[in-house]
Amino acid sequence: MWWGVTAALFANVFFSGGFVLEKRALNSLPGLDIHRPARAVRLLLGSPLWIGGSLALSAGFVAQLVVYRTLPMAVAQALFISGLVLLLLLSSRALGERTSGRERWAMAAIVVALLMVVLSLDAHTDAIGTSSPAPLILLLSGVSIGAGIWVYAAADRRGSRTPPARPRKAHGTHRAPKKPSSGVAYGVAVGLVYGVSSLAIKGVSAHLDLSDLAGTVVALLSSPYPYLLLVTGATGLVLSQTALQRCRASLVVPVCTTTSCLYTASLGSLAFGESLPDDPLRLALRIAGAALAVAVLLSLPSAEPAAPAAPRGLPPREPLPEVPPTVKIPFVNSPPLEGREP
């Protein structure tokens, strides 16, 4: 079990560092568009800094294989959420992103939820699931990926919609412009896709047998897990990178991670037969921790705060007086003719 805890901590370092590197690379790239995925992939592969970040994320996914082979899924997700603290520190130092007081309280509440889930664990009674019916995995995956794409597309439409122009009122005021999306909806959408990816990684780890590599390859190819990894990898690549470029990493990644971890800890545990605790106290702690994390997600703002208004107390500016049009008088405003007496 301690090997799994160590691998989870390494995964947190790889994931946090990888997201920060990708965000720095995305800041210098042209705007990405989910409707042009081939162009987005071409731009990403042309950035050495982004490739470095993606390699770090790949190392984090490899570490996840070790985690899922040695720890129950609920335990693993609790450890992964703890990496949010490191991400916030790195995004503040390396990216210069500032979090609001409300967001800092939200992150503190997520840490409390993490502690509640950790206290509900018992290494002697918590079983590690090894298999799940393929039809159930395909059903969960199809619904979750479809829901993630729908949420992302809805957020994309809201963010790109331009409010219609309204006539100027008598006192010269206009309707306030639409606030840009803060990234919460993007994070939830990407988290659903990566939640399916976590299920696929769990399935791959359950099929790994280092003593029989040939049998492992055959078992994997006959299961849905490698194909789910390909689908979620391609979908998550375009969605997550577009969201990271548009919004703050210090908000998108925590929301994505929390959504993915809750999805995996709840639906993944049920799909792989990892039951809830029998002890009433441990059961209450686990349910309360998950409920607290969901409440934190719902409390986060869906739009960036508006720009600060002009300071009050200043007298209103008087309108400039109208200047009458210039009237040209013959032989006065016109230049003198050559050879003519002034």
N, C-alpha and C positions, 0 to 999 in steps of 0.2 A: 504493500500500500504506500510506503514512503517513496518508492520509485515513482509512483503516480503523482504524488504531491510535488516532488521535485520537477517532474516533467511539466506539470501545470504551471509552476512558477516560471520555468524557461519559456513556455508558450506565451505567457503574459508579456515577457520582455520582448519576444520576437514580434508579437502582434502590435504592441504599443509602438515599438520602434519602426515597424514596417508602415503603419498608418501615418506616422509623422513624416517619414521620408516620402511617401506617396503624396501627401498633402503639399509638401514643399515643391515637389515636381509639378503637381497640378496647377500651382499658382503661376507658373511660368509658361503653361501650355495654352493654346487657343481653346475657346469654349467647346466643351463636349456636348453631343446631342444624342439622346437615347434612340432617336429615329435614324441615326446614321452610325450603326455599331462598327462597321468596317473602318470608317474614318477614325472613330474613337480609338480602336485597337491600334491602328497605324501610328497615331500620335503618341500613344502610351509607349509602344515598343521603341519609339525613337528617342526616348528620354532615359539616359543611363541612371539618373537618380531614381526614377520610377522603377526601373528594373531592379535596383538594389532593394527598394522597399518591398517589391513583390517576392523577391527571394527570401527576405526576412519573414514575410507572411507564410511562405511555403514551409520554412523551417518550423513555424508555429503549428501548421497543420500536421507535420510529421510528429511533433511532440504530442499532439492530440491522440494519435494512435496509441502511444504508450499510456496515456491517461485513461482512455476508455477500456484498455485491457486490464487495468489494475484497480479502477475505482468505479463505483456506481455513478450513473449519469447525473443524479442530483448533486452528488458530492463534487463531481467535476465542474458542473456549472457554477456552483458556489465559489470554487477557487478561481474560475475564469473571471467572474465579476470583480474579484479583488484587483484585477489588473487595471481597472478604471482609474484608480488613484495614480498609478504610474503614468497612464495616458494623459491625465489632466496636468500633471507636473511637466511632462515633455511638451505638450501643446502650449503651455504657458511660456516655457523657456525657449523652445526652438521655433515656435510659430508666432509668438507674441499675442496669442488669443487670450481674451479676458472673459471670465465667466461672471454672470450676474449673481447677486446675493441669493436669489431664488434658486438658481441652478446649483450653487454650492450647498444649499440646504438639501436639495434633491439628491445630490451625490452622497451627502452624509446619511440620508435616509436609506439609500441603497446599501451603504456599508452596514447599517443596522440590520437591514433585511438579510444581508449575507451572514452576519453573525447568528441570526435566528436560525437560518438553514443549517449552518455548521453545527450549532448546538443540538439540532435534531438528528444528527448522524450517530450511527453505532456500527463500528467496524465488524462486530461479531454477528450482527443480525442483518445488516444491509447486504442483499444479494446482488451479484453482477450479472445482468442479462447477457445472453449470448446469441439469441436468435429471435426473429420476429416473422410472422407470416408475410410473404411477399405482397399479396393483395392489399393487406392493411397498410404496408409501407407505401405502396404506389398510390393508394387512395389519399393518405395524409399528405404525401408529397404533391400530388396534383392539385389538391384544394389549396394548400399553403402557397405554392408557387403562383397559382392563379390569383390568390388574394393579395400577395405581395406586389405583383405587377399592376393589379387594379388600384391599390392604394398609391403606388408610385405615380401612375398615370394621372390619377385624380389630383395629387399634389402638384404634378407638373403643369396641369391645366390651370390650376388656381394661381400658380406662380407666374405663368406667362400671360394670363388674361389681363388686358388693358381696360381699365374702367372707361366708359364712354364719357366724352367731354360734355360738360354742362355749361349753359350760358352764364356769363358773369352776373353776379347778383348786384343789387343796388349799392351795397356797402363794399363791394370789391373783393369778396372772399370767394374761395373755391372749395370744392369738396376735397378732403384729404386723400392723397394717393393711396393705393393699395399697398399694405405692408408686405415685404418679401417673406417667403417661407423661412422659418427658423431651422428647419431640418428634422423636426420631430417625425413628421409623416414619412419622410425619406428614410429615416433610421428604422422605423417600424417595418417598412416595406422590405428593406434590405435584410433586416433581422429575420423576417419570415423565410426568406430565401436561404440565408445561412443556417437557419434552424434545420431545414431539410438537409443541407450539407452536413450538419453535425450528425444527423441520423445515418447518412450514408457512410461517414467516417466510422461511426460506431459499428455499422454492419461490416465494413472492411476489416476493422480490427478483430471482430469476432471470427472472421474466416481465415485470419493469418495463422499459418503453421510453418515456422521456420525449418522444421525437420522434414517437411514434404512440400517443397516449393511448387512442384508440378501439380500436385493435388490442390494447392492453394489457388493457382492460376485458373484451373478448371472450375473450382467452386465459385470464385469471384465472377468469372465470365458468365456463369449460369445464374447469377443473382442480379438484382436490379441496382446494387449499390454503385458499381463503377460508372454506370450510365447516368445515375442521378448526380454523381460528382461532376460529370462533364456538363450536364444541363445547368446545375446550380453554379458551377464555376464560370461558365460563359455568361449566364444571366446576371449573377452577382458582380462580375467584373464590370460590366457596362453600367449597371445601376449604382453600385457603390462609388465608382470613380466619378461619375457625374454628380452624385450627391456631395462627395467630398470637395469637389471643385466649387460648388455653388454655396456651400454652407460651412460652418465652423466644425472642425474635427472634434473639438472639445464637447460638442453636443451630438453630432451625428453618430459618432462611434459609441459613446455610452448608451444611447438609446438603442442602437443596433445590437450591442452586446447584451443588454438587459433583455430585449425581446427574444433574441436567439437562445439565451440561457433559460428563460422561463419556458419557451416552447420545448426545448430539449428535455428540461427537467420534468415537465408535466406529461406531454404527449409521448416523448421518447421513452420515459420510464414505463409508461403503460404499454407502449408498443413492444418493448423488449422484456416485459414481465417483471420489472423491478417495482415491487409493491411499496405502498406507503407504510410508515412505521405502525406497529401495533400498539405501542405505548401511547396513551392519550396525551401526555405532555409533549413528547417528541412530535406527534402528529399535529398538535396545535401550533407548535413552533414552526414547523415546515409550511403549513397552510398560511399562517399569519405572515411569515416572511415573503412568500410568493404574493400574497395580497398587497403587502406594503409596496413591493416593487412595482406592481401594476398601478397602484394608486399614484406612485411617483411619476410614472409615465403619463398618466392622464392629467397630472397637475402642471406639466411643463407647457409653456406657451407654444402655440402653433405658428407664431409669426414673430419676427424680430421686433424689438422695441422701436417705437417711432423716434425720429430724430428730436433732440431737445428743442422745445419751443423758444421763441424769442422772450427775453426777460420782460417781466411785467413792470408797470410803473412808468414806462416811457411814454411821452405824449405822442399821439398819432401824427404821422407825417401828413402835412398839408399837400394837396395836389398842386402840381406846378401850373402856373398860369398859362393859359393858351396864348400862343404867339400868332398874331395875324399873318397871313401870307404876305410875302414881299411884293410890293407893287412897283413895277418898273416904269419910270417916267422917261419919255424919249429925250435923248441928248443929255441926260443927267447920269443914269446908271450905265449907259453904253460907253465904251472906250472912245477916245477922240479919234477923229479921222485923220489920216496922214495928210499933211500939207494944209491943214485948216487952222485958222487962228483960234486960240483958246478963248 
